[in-house]
Amino acid sequence: MYEIILISVMACITFLTRVLPFFIFKSKSYPIIEYLGDVLPYAIMAMLVVYCLRSVDLFSGNHGICEMIGVGSVILLYLIKRNTLLSIIGGTVIYMLCVQIIFI
């Protein structure tokens, strides 16, 4: 019984933290919030790329070839199809095939 109450409270708090900003900023339009809404998705994607490539060692192992192929395939798929989700999934599949099959 304790676990059910605990999970219910955590679910309600999580739901409130997701919904509350929509009620707070519903009637007002702040320029800083609109600016952050426009800029943050690109900044987050750039941070994820840096985070994923931070441990690539160009002087040992496969010299980062799989990572370069993966990043290149994401860029190429996006330029061809203009679909972010497709390019991320395709790049991940190509990277995993490269790591698991080509460069064992």
Protein Blocks (a to p, Z undefined) as FASTA:
>chain_A
ZZmmmmmmmmmmmmmmmmmmmmmmmmpccfklmmmmmmmmmmmmmmmmmmmmmmpcfkgc
jlommmmmmmmmmmmmmmmnopaklmmmmmmmmmmmmmmmmmZZ
